[in-house]
Amino acid sequence: MAPVTSLAETVRASLAGVPDLGYEPAPDPFKLPPGMSFGPCSGVAVNSRGRILVFHRGARALLEFDGAGKFLRSLADGLFTLPHGLRVDAEDNVWVTDTGSHVVVKLSPRGRVLMVLGVRANAGEWHQAGHLRCFNEPNDLAFGPGGEIFVTQGHGKGESRVLKFAPDGEFIGTWGGDGKGSGQFNVPHSIVVDGQGLIHVADRSNARIQVFDLEGRYVRESGHPGTPCGLALCQDRRHIMMAHGHTGMIMKLDPAGKVLGASGGQGKAPHRYGEAHFLALDRRENIYVADTLNWRVQKLARR
C-alpha cells in the first residue's frame, strides 16, 4: 500500500522551486483599547485613506484603525450575527457578508446602513420572480467595472453559487451549483474582479480557482491543493494574493493562477496561521491576514 500523503506534504510538493514571498511579520500591528480583544477575525480591508477595517466575531464586530494601527472607532455595533466577508468599494463604502443572518450589507464610511441584500435570518434561494429573495450563507463579494456586485454563497447548507446584481441592488442573474465540473462549486469562498474584467473565484473545497467573464461564462481554472480561502488584488489589478486557509500559506499568483511566491505555514508563531481566512493589501502592498482560529490579524511588511 502506498504511504498516505498529508495535506502539508502535498502543498509543499506543489511549491517545489517557488521562491519566498519576501515579507516579514510586523510585531503587534494593532493598538486596541484597554480591555478590548479581537474575537475570531474573519475579514480585513483597507480603504483609500489607508485605514484598516477588521471584521471579527466579537461584541463590536467591525473596527477601524489608522494606518499605524491606532484604534479609531467601531461601526454598526450589534448588527451582525456571524461576520464573514469584508470589502471596501471605490467610494469607501463598507460591504460585509453575514453568514449567520444570510445578508449582504452596504454601509457608508461612517457606518450607516445604505443597502441590504437578502432577508435577515431567512435562508433560501434567490429567484427572478417573487418577493422573498434570500441568500443561503453569503461568503464574499466583488465589484465589476460598471459597479456590478458579485456575491458568492454556499458555506454550509446553502447551494454554491455566484449571484450578480446591478449597482442599485437589482438582481441580474446567477450561475454555478454544487459539483466539481467547470462552472460548478463546492464552497465558493472568495471572489475578485481583475483589471481585465475577469472574475476569479476561490472554489475552496474543490481546491481550485475558477475564472469567468462578467456574464458568468467559464474561462479557465488553476488547481491549488488545500483550501484556497481568500483572494485580494495586487496594485496592478492583475496579480492576486491568496490566503490558503488551513495550510497557513500566503501566496502570490500570476493572472493564470501560477504561484510566483509563497510563505507562512500552520501554527501560532508570527507569520503562522490557524486559518488564513481573508487578506487585504495597502498601497505599499503590505499584507493584512485575518485568522479565524488564532483570533488575530497579522501585518506582513515587504522586506
LUMMI-144506 format. One record per residue (C-alpha): residue number from 1; chain; x, y, z; residue in three letters. Coordinates in nm, 3 decimals. Layout:
BEGIN
+-----+------+---------+---------+---------+------+
! pos ! unit !      xx !      yy !      zz ! code !
+-----+------+---------+---------+---------+------+
! NUM !    A !       X !       Y !       Z !  ala !
...
+-----+------+---------+---------+---------+------+
This chain:
BEGIN
+-----+------+---------+---------+---------+------+
! pos ! unit !      xx !      yy !      zz ! code !
+-----+------+---------+---------+---------+------+
!   1 !    A !   0.000 !   0.000 !   0.000 !  met !
!   2 !    A !   0.133 !   0.345 !  -0.091 !  ala !
!   3 !    A !   0.202 !   0.578 !   0.204 !  pro !
!   4 !    A !  -0.067 !   0.834 !   0.283 !  val !
!   5 !    A !   0.047 !   1.183 !   0.190 !  thr !
!   6 !    A !  -0.057 !   1.460 !   0.429 !  ser !
!   7 !    A !  -0.203 !   1.784 !   0.305 !  leu !
!   8 !    A !   0.106 !   1.970 !   0.426 !  ala !
!   9 !    A !   0.329 !   1.738 !   0.225 !  glu !
!  10 !    A !   0.109 !   1.776 !  -0.082 !  thr !
!  11 !    A !   0.122 !   2.156 !  -0.057 !  val !
!  12 !    A !   0.499 !   2.157 !  -0.005 !  arg !
!  13 !    A !   0.543 !   1.935 !  -0.308 !  ala !
!  14 !    A !   0.328 !   2.168 !  -0.518 !  ser !
!  15 !    A !   0.550 !   2.461 !  -0.415 !  leu !
!  16 !    A !   0.882 !   2.300 !  -0.503 !  ala !
!  17 !    A !   1.106 !   2.566 !  -0.657 !  gly !
!  18 !    A !   0.871 !   2.855 !  -0.566 !  val !
!  19 !    A !   1.064 !   3.146 !  -0.406 !  pro !
!  20 !    A !   0.987 !   3.301 !  -0.070 !  asp !
!  21 !    A !   0.724 !   3.572 !  -0.085 !  leu !
!  22 !    A !   0.962 !   3.833 !   0.056 !  gly !
!  23 !    A !   0.765 !   3.962 !   0.356 !  tyr !
!  24 !    A !   0.832 !   3.992 !   0.730 !  glu !
!  25 !    A !   0.568 !   3.996 !   1.007 !  pro !
!  26 !    A !   0.524 !   4.330 !   1.183 !  ala !
!  27 !    A !   0.505 !   4.291 !   1.562 !  pro !
!  28 !    A !   0.177 !   4.384 !   1.736 !  asp !
!  29 !    A !   0.033 !   4.590 !   1.446 !  pro !
!  30 !    A !  -0.294 !   4.696 !   1.618 !  phe !
!  31 !    A !  -0.335 !   4.906 !   1.932 !  lys !
!  32 !    A !  -0.666 !   4.805 !   2.085 !  leu !
!  33 !    A !  -0.824 !   5.000 !   2.372 !  pro !
!  34 !    A !  -0.774 !   4.858 !   2.725 !  pro !
!  35 !    A !  -0.999 !   4.560 !   2.785 !  gly !
!  36 !    A !  -1.074 !   4.501 !   2.415 !  met !
!  37 !    A !  -0.956 !   4.194 !   2.224 !  ser !
!  38 !    A !  -1.023 !   4.050 !   1.883 !  phe !
!  39 !    A !  -1.251 !   3.752 !   1.851 !  gly !
!  40 !    A !  -1.216 !   3.517 !   1.554 !  pro !
!  41 !    A !  -1.106 !   3.751 !   1.273 !  cys !
!  42 !    A !  -1.289 !   3.671 !   0.951 !  ser !
!  43 !    A !  -1.222 !   3.973 !   0.729 !  gly !
!  44 !    A !  -0.993 !   4.269 !   0.674 !  val !
!  45 !    A !  -0.993 !   4.557 !   0.424 !  ala !
!  46 !    A !  -0.801 !   4.881 !   0.356 !  val !
!  47 !    A !  -0.978 !   5.195 !   0.233 !  asn !
!  48 !    A !  -0.848 !   5.478 !   0.013 !  ser !
!  49 !    A !  -0.724 !   5.671 !   0.317 !  arg !
!  50 !    A !  -0.507 !   5.380 !   0.427 !  gly !
!  51 !    A !  -0.737 !   5.298 !   0.717 !  arg !
!  52 !    A !  -0.771 !   4.933 !   0.809 !  ile !
!  53 !    A !  -1.105 !   4.771 !   0.881 !  leu !
!  54 !    A !  -1.126 !   4.444 !   1.073 !  val !
!  55 !    A !  -1.436 !   4.223 !   1.083 !  phe !
!  56 !    A !  -1.433 !   3.984 !   1.376 !  his !
!  57 !    A !  -1.673 !   3.773 !   1.581 !  arg !
!  58 !    A !  -1.696 !   3.991 !   1.889 !  gly !
!  59 !    A !  -1.933 !   4.236 !   2.057 !  ala !
!  60 !    A !  -1.812 !   4.527 !   1.842 !  arg !
!  61 !    A !  -1.767 !   4.334 !   1.521 !  ala !
!  62 !    A !  -1.647 !   4.599 !   1.276 !  leu !
!  63 !    A !  -1.342 !   4.800 !   1.388 !  leu !
!  64 !    A !  -1.148 !   5.079 !   1.216 !  glu !
!  65 !    A !  -0.778 !   5.161 !   1.266 !  phe !
!  66 !    A !  -0.548 !   5.419 !   1.112 !  asp !
!  67 !    A !  -0.252 !   5.312 !   0.901 !  gly !
!  68 !    A !  -0.030 !   5.290 !   1.208 !  ala !
!  69 !    A !  -0.273 !   5.053 !   1.379 !  gly !
!  70 !    A !  -0.427 !   5.304 !   1.622 !  lys !
!  71 !    A !  -0.788 !   5.222 !   1.709 !  phe !
!  72 !    A !  -1.030 !   5.485 !   1.577 !  leu !
!  73 !    A !  -1.382 !   5.351 !   1.631 !  arg !
!  74 !    A !  -1.629 !   5.068 !   1.585 !  ser !
!  75 !    A !  -1.905 !   5.074 !   1.325 !  leu !
!  76 !    A !  -2.262 !   4.938 !   1.321 !  ala !
!  77 !    A !  -2.242 !   4.778 !   1.664 !  asp !
!  78 !    A !  -2.490 !   4.497 !   1.724 !  gly !
!  79 !    A !  -2.594 !   4.446 !   1.361 !  leu !
!  80 !    A !  -2.411 !   4.125 !   1.278 !  phe !
!  81 !    A !  -2.467 !   3.760 !   1.368 !  thr !
!  82 !    A !  -2.173 !   3.572 !   1.214 !  leu !
!  83 !    A !  -1.925 !   3.807 !   1.042 !  pro !
!  84 !    A !  -1.759 !   3.666 !   0.733 !  his !
!  85 !    A !  -1.651 !   3.873 !   0.430 !  gly !
!  86 !    A !  -1.546 !   4.240 !   0.417 !  leu !
!  87 !    A !  -1.480 !   4.466 !   0.117 !  arg !
!  88 !    A !  -1.448 !   4.841 !   0.054 !  val !
!  89 !    A !  -1.570 !   4.993 !  -0.273 !  asp !
!  90 !    A !  -1.429 !   5.286 !  -0.474 !  ala !
!  91 !    A !  -1.624 !   5.538 !  -0.262 !  glu !
!  92 !    A !  -1.501 !   5.382 !   0.065 !  asp !
!  93 !    A !  -1.840 !   5.234 !   0.140 !  asn !
!  94 !    A !  -1.802 !   4.923 !   0.354 !  val !
!  95 !    A !  -1.965 !   4.597 !   0.243 !  trp !
!  96 !    A !  -1.996 !   4.291 !   0.466 !  val !
!  97 !    A !  -2.135 !   3.940 !   0.434 !  thr !
!  98 !    A !  -2.304 !   3.785 !   0.737 !  asp !
!  99 !    A !  -2.337 !   3.408 !   0.701 !  thr !
! 100 !    A !  -2.543 !   3.383 !   1.020 !  gly !
! 101 !    A !  -2.808 !   3.635 !   0.911 !  ser !
! 102 !    A !  -2.784 !   3.545 !   0.538 !  his !
! 103 !    A !  -2.743 !   3.908 !   0.429 !  val !
! 104 !    A !  -2.503 !   4.138 !   0.248 !  val !
! 105 !    A !  -2.494 !   4.488 !   0.400 !  val !
! 106 !    A !  -2.358 !   4.810 !   0.247 !  lys !
! 107 !    A !  -2.251 !   5.077 !   0.497 !  leu !
! 108 !    A !  -2.139 !   5.434 !   0.447 !  ser !
! 109 !    A !  -1.781 !   5.517 !   0.551 !  pro !
! 110 !    A !  -1.925 !   5.628 !   0.888 !  arg !
! 111 !    A !  -2.126 !   5.309 !   0.936 !  gly !
! 112 !    A !  -2.480 !   5.399 !   0.828 !  arg !
! 113 !    A !  -2.670 !   5.119 !   0.654 !  val !
! 114 !    A !  -2.721 !   5.211 !   0.286 !  leu !
! 115 !    A !  -2.838 !   4.882 !   0.135 !  met !
! 116 !    A !  -2.930 !   4.531 !   0.247 !  val !
! 117 !    A !  -2.936 !   4.237 !   0.007 !  leu !
! 118 !    A !  -3.119 !   3.929 !   0.131 !  gly !
! 119 !    A !  -3.368 !   3.889 !   0.414 !  val !
! 120 !    A !  -3.227 !   3.888 !   0.766 !  arg !
! 121 !    A !  -3.247 !   3.547 !   0.937 !  ala !
! 122 !    A !  -3.406 !   3.388 !   0.628 !  asn !
! 123 !    A !  -3.209 !   3.135 !   0.426 !  ala !
! 124 !    A !  -3.328 !   3.040 !   0.081 !  gly !
! 125 !    A !  -3.266 !   3.077 !  -0.288 !  glu !
! 126 !    A !  -3.278 !   3.392 !  -0.498 !  trp !
! 127 !    A !  -3.530 !   3.389 !  -0.781 !  his !
! 128 !    A !  -3.605 !   3.643 !  -1.050 !  gln !
! 129 !    A !  -3.976 !   3.631 !  -0.970 !  ala !
! 130 !    A !  -4.135 !   3.666 !  -0.628 !  gly !
! 131 !    A !  -4.080 !   3.891 !  -0.332 !  his !
! 132 !    A !  -3.876 !   3.681 !  -0.088 !  leu !
! 133 !    A !  -3.522 !   3.689 !  -0.225 !  arg !
! 134 !    A !  -3.281 !   3.519 !   0.010 !  cys !
! 135 !    A !  -2.916 !   3.416 !   0.029 !  phe !
! 136 !    A !  -2.801 !   3.098 !   0.192 !  asn !
! 137 !    A !  -2.477 !   3.185 !   0.373 !  glu !
! 138 !    A !  -2.319 !   3.454 !   0.153 !  pro !
! 139 !    A !  -1.939 !   3.438 !   0.173 !  asn !
! 140 !    A !  -1.777 !   3.725 !  -0.014 !  asp !
! 141 !    A !  -1.840 !   3.992 !  -0.277 !  leu !
! 142 !    A !  -1.663 !   4.187 !  -0.550 !  ala !
! 143 !    A !  -1.736 !   4.479 !  -0.779 !  phe !
! 144 !    A !  -1.738 !   4.483 !  -1.158 !  gly !
! 145 !    A !  -1.611 !   4.768 !  -1.378 !  pro !
! 146 !    A !  -1.963 !   4.909 !  -1.410 !  gly !
! 147 !    A !  -2.038 !   4.887 !  -1.038 !  gly !
! 148 !    A !  -2.196 !   4.543 !  -1.063 !  glu !
! 149 !    A !  -2.199 !   4.343 !  -0.740 !  ile !
! 150 !    A !  -2.098 !   3.977 !  -0.745 !  phe !
! 151 !    A !  -2.173 !   3.768 !  -0.435 !  val !
! 152 !    A !  -2.058 !   3.413 !  -0.363 !  thr !
! 153 !    A !  -2.276 !   3.197 !  -0.141 !  gln !
! 154 !    A !  -2.279 !   2.845 !  -0.002 !  gly !
! 155 !    A !  -2.070 !   2.797 !   0.309 !  his !
! 156 !    A !  -2.266 !   2.524 !   0.481 !  gly !
! 157 !    A !  -2.608 !   2.406 !   0.368 !  lys !
! 158 !    A !  -2.653 !   2.672 !   0.101 !  gly !
! 159 !    A !  -2.615 !   2.585 !  -0.266 !  glu !
! 160 !    A !  -2.280 !   2.702 !  -0.403 !  ser !
! 161 !    A !  -2.343 !   2.984 !  -0.649 !  arg !
! 162 !    A !  -2.235 !   3.328 !  -0.772 !  val !
! 163 !    A !  -2.510 !   3.592 !  -0.782 !  leu !
! 164 !    A !  -2.490 !   3.912 !  -0.987 !  lys !
! 165 !    A !  -2.662 !   4.242 !  -0.901 !  phe !
! 166 !    A !  -2.680 !   4.586 !  -1.060 !  ala !
! 167 !    A !  -2.520 !   4.877 !  -0.868 !  pro !
! 168 !    A !  -2.863 !   4.966 !  -0.724 !  asp !
! 169 !    A !  -2.906 !   4.613 !  -0.588 !  gly !
! 170 !    A !  -3.140 !   4.483 !  -0.860 !  glu !
! 171 !    A !  -3.089 !   4.112 !  -0.913 !  phe !
! 172 !    A !  -2.949 !   4.026 !  -1.259 !  ile !
! 173 !    A !  -2.872 !   3.656 !  -1.254 !  gly !
! 174 !    A !  -2.679 !   3.367 !  -1.107 !  thr !
! 175 !    A !  -2.460 !   3.074 !  -1.210 !  trp !
! 176 !    A !  -2.296 !   2.771 !  -1.056 !  gly !
! 177 !    A !  -2.447 !   2.495 !  -0.847 !  gly !
! 178 !    A !  -2.292 !   2.219 !  -0.640 !  asp !
! 179 !    A !  -2.038 !   1.996 !  -0.810 !  gly !
! 180 !    A !  -1.684 !   1.954 !  -0.941 !  lys !
! 181 !    A !  -1.739 !   2.036 !  -1.308 !  gly !
! 182 !    A !  -1.640 !   2.356 !  -1.484 !  ser !
! 183 !    A !  -1.864 !   2.635 !  -1.357 !  gly !
! 184 !    A !  -1.979 !   2.435 !  -1.054 !  gln !
! 185 !    A !  -1.860 !   2.497 !  -0.698 !  phe !
! 186 !    A !  -1.804 !   2.345 !  -0.359 !  asn !
! 187 !    A !  -1.789 !   2.645 !  -0.123 !  val !
! 188 !    A !  -1.704 !   2.943 !  -0.346 !  pro !
! 189 !    A !  -1.532 !   3.126 !  -0.064 !  his !
! 190 !    A !  -1.380 !   3.441 !  -0.214 !  ser !
! 191 !    A !  -1.417 !   3.648 !  -0.530 !  ile !
! 192 !    A !  -1.229 !   3.932 !  -0.705 !  val !
! 193 !    A !  -1.269 !   4.105 !  -1.041 !  val !
! 194 !    A !  -0.937 !   4.192 !  -1.205 !  asp !
! 195 !    A !  -0.846 !   4.487 !  -1.426 !  gly !
! 196 !    A !  -0.934 !   4.289 !  -1.739 !  gln !
! 197 !    A !  -1.288 !   4.230 !  -1.619 !  gly !
! 198 !    A !  -1.231 !   3.864 !  -1.534 !  leu !
! 199 !    A !  -1.388 !   3.714 !  -1.222 !  ile !
! 200 !    A !  -1.168 !   3.489 !  -1.007 !  his !
! 201 !    A !  -1.348 !   3.263 !  -0.757 !  val !
! 202 !    A !  -1.169 !   3.065 !  -0.484 !  ala !
! 203 !    A !  -1.358 !   2.735 !  -0.507 !  asp !
! 204 !    A !  -1.239 !   2.625 !  -0.166 !  arg !
! 205 !    A !  -1.346 !   2.265 !  -0.124 !  ser !
! 206 !    A !  -1.265 !   2.190 !  -0.489 !  asn !
! 207 !    A !  -0.909 !   2.319 !  -0.424 !  ala !
! 208 !    A !  -0.903 !   2.549 !  -0.724 !  arg !
! 209 !    A !  -0.959 !   2.900 !  -0.856 !  ile !
! 210 !    A !  -1.209 !   2.930 !  -1.139 !  gln !
! 211 !    A !  -1.213 !   3.227 !  -1.377 !  val !
! 212 !    A !  -1.522 !   3.365 !  -1.554 !  phe !
! 213 !    A !  -1.615 !   3.660 !  -1.771 !  asp !
! 214 !    A !  -1.861 !   3.922 !  -1.647 !  leu !
! 215 !    A !  -2.157 !   3.718 !  -1.777 !  glu !
! 216 !    A !  -2.052 !   3.409 !  -1.581 !  gly !
! 217 !    A !  -1.905 !   3.218 !  -1.875 !  arg !
! 218 !    A !  -1.627 !   2.980 !  -1.773 !  tyr !
! 219 !    A !  -1.278 !   3.080 !  -1.893 !  val !
! 220 !    A !  -1.021 !   2.862 !  -1.712 !  arg !
! 221 !    A !  -0.910 !   2.731 !  -1.375 !  glu !
! 222 !    A !  -0.597 !   2.660 !  -1.172 !  ser !
! 223 !    A !  -0.552 !   2.394 !  -0.905 !  gly !
! 224 !    A !  -0.434 !   2.475 !  -0.550 !  his !
! 225 !    A !  -0.412 !   2.173 !  -0.317 !  pro !
! 226 !    A !  -0.568 !   2.250 !   0.020 !  gly !
! 227 !    A !  -0.830 !   2.513 !   0.094 !  thr !
! 228 !    A !  -0.787 !   2.834 !  -0.109 !  pro !
! 229 !    A !  -0.983 !   3.079 !   0.107 !  cys !
! 230 !    A !  -0.918 !   3.448 !   0.047 !  gly !
! 231 !    A !  -0.825 !   3.649 !  -0.263 !  leu !
! 232 !    A !  -0.706 !   4.010 !  -0.292 !  ala !
! 233 !    A !  -0.586 !   4.200 !  -0.598 !  leu !
! 234 !    A !  -0.239 !   4.349 !  -0.608 !  cys !
! 235 !    A !  -0.196 !   4.714 !  -0.708 !  gln !
! 236 !    A !  -0.159 !   4.625 !  -1.077 !  asp !
! 237 !    A !  -0.504 !   4.460 !  -1.064 !  arg !
! 238 !    A !  -0.358 !   4.160 !  -1.246 !  arg !
! 239 !    A !  -0.171 !   3.961 !  -0.983 !  his !
! 240 !    A !  -0.351 !   3.809 !  -0.686 !  ile !
! 241 !    A !  -0.257 !   3.739 !  -0.325 !  met !
! 242 !    A !  -0.419 !   3.430 !  -0.179 !  met !
! 243 !    A !  -0.475 !   3.323 !   0.183 !  ala !
! 244 !    A !  -0.457 !   2.945 !   0.166 !  his !
! 245 !    A !  -0.679 !   2.855 !   0.460 !  gly !
! 246 !    A !  -0.571 !   2.574 !   0.689 !  his !
! 247 !    A !  -0.234 !   2.532 !   0.519 !  thr !
! 248 !    A !  -0.148 !   2.876 !   0.660 !  gly !
! 249 !    A !   0.026 !   2.975 !   0.338 !  met !
! 250 !    A !   0.017 !   3.319 !   0.176 !  ile !
! 251 !    A !   0.080 !   3.304 !  -0.198 !  met !
! 252 !    A !   0.121 !   3.545 !  -0.488 !  lys !
! 253 !    A !  -0.034 !   3.429 !  -0.815 !  leu !
! 254 !    A !   0.003 !   3.548 !  -1.171 !  asp !
! 255 !    A !  -0.317 !   3.612 !  -1.374 !  pro !
! 256 !    A !  -0.327 !   3.247 !  -1.483 !  ala !
! 257 !    A !  -0.302 !   3.120 !  -1.125 !  gly !
! 258 !    A !   0.066 !   3.020 !  -1.127 !  lys !
! 259 !    A !   0.227 !   3.058 !  -0.784 !  val !
! 260 !    A !   0.508 !   3.314 !  -0.801 !  leu !
! 261 !    A !   0.595 !   3.328 !  -0.430 !  gly !
! 262 !    A !   0.482 !   3.170 !  -0.104 !  ala !
! 263 !    A !   0.549 !   3.185 !   0.269 !  ser !
! 264 !    A !   0.382 !   3.126 !   0.605 !  gly !
! 265 !    A !   0.251 !   2.798 !   0.741 !  gly !
! 266 !    A !   0.043 !   2.642 !   1.016 !  gln !
! 267 !    A !   0.093 !   2.742 !   1.380 !  gly !
! 268 !    A !   0.077 !   3.014 !   1.644 !  lys !
! 269 !    A !   0.406 !   3.199 !   1.589 !  ala !
! 270 !    A !   0.444 !   3.516 !   1.381 !  pro !
! 271 !    A !   0.351 !   3.455 !   1.016 !  his !
! 272 !    A !   0.184 !   3.129 !   1.113 !  arg !
! 273 !    A !  -0.191 !   3.081 !   1.095 !  tyr !
! 274 !    A !  -0.467 !   2.858 !   1.226 !  gly !
! 275 !    A !  -0.680 !   2.952 !   0.926 !  glu !
! 276 !    A !  -0.557 !   3.220 !   0.687 !  ala !
! 277 !    A !  -0.913 !   3.325 !   0.602 !  his !
! 278 !    A !  -0.916 !   3.658 !   0.414 !  phe !
! 279 !    A !  -0.649 !   3.916 !   0.337 !  leu !
! 280 !    A !  -0.606 !   4.273 !   0.211 !  ala !
! 281 !    A !  -0.323 !   4.485 !   0.071 !  leu !
! 282 !    A !  -0.244 !   4.852 !   0.127 !  asp !
! 283 !    A !  -0.092 !   5.083 !  -0.134 !  arg !
! 284 !    A !   0.259 !   4.965 !  -0.047 !  arg !
! 285 !    A !   0.137 !   4.608 !  -0.083 !  glu !
! 286 !    A !   0.184 !   4.532 !   0.283 !  asn !
! 287 !    A !  -0.046 !   4.237 !   0.354 !  ile !
! 288 !    A !  -0.302 !   4.204 !   0.633 !  tyr !
! 289 !    A !  -0.420 !   3.849 !   0.706 !  val !
! 290 !    A !  -0.735 !   3.770 !   0.907 !  ala !
! 291 !    A !  -0.705 !   3.444 !   1.104 !  asp !
! 292 !    A !  -1.027 !   3.291 !   1.238 !  thr !
! 293 !    A !  -0.861 !   3.030 !   1.460 !  leu !
! 294 !    A !  -0.583 !   3.240 !   1.615 !  asn !
! 295 !    A !  -0.817 !   3.540 !   1.670 !  trp !
! 296 !    A !  -0.587 !   3.800 !   1.514 !  arg !
! 297 !    A !  -0.491 !   3.997 !   1.207 !  val !
! 298 !    A !  -0.125 !   3.989 !   1.116 !  gln !
! 299 !    A !   0.057 !   4.251 !   0.911 !  lys !
! 300 !    A !   0.325 !   4.140 !   0.669 !  leu !
! 301 !    A !   0.563 !   4.414 !   0.555 !  ala !
! 302 !    A !   0.771 !   4.396 !   0.239 !  arg !
! 303 !    A !   1.140 !   4.345 !   0.305 !  arg !
+-----+------+---------+---------+---------+------+
